[in-house]
Amino acid sequence: MELELEGPNLKSVLNRLRRAQGQISGVIRMIEEGRDCEDVVTQLAAASRALDRAGFAIIASGLQTCVADIDAARANGEDAVQIRTRLERLFLSLA
């Protein structure tokens, strides 16, 4: 399955990922500096949410591609159970 994000969708996903990258760098720095555990966990949770949102945005933007891939999988002989399992695994990977 190829990732096809366009214009504003791509920019939004990249912004979320850059934000998460900055937050993770901040968490590393906080740990190295021996900062308060609560502050570190709060920052780590924010990074996790940013990554989750980026993943959900990618899935939402790529849903049309996923549907096209399902049609291609059917044409290649995959049955409905195999296709459902693949899609379920994809969505659950972000749970």
Secondary structure, DSSP 4 states (H G I P E B T S, - for coil): ------HHHHHHHHHHHHHHHHHHHHHHHHHHTT--HHHHHHHHHHHHHHHHHHHHHHHHHTHHHHHHHHHHHHHTT--HHHHHHHHHHHHHTT-
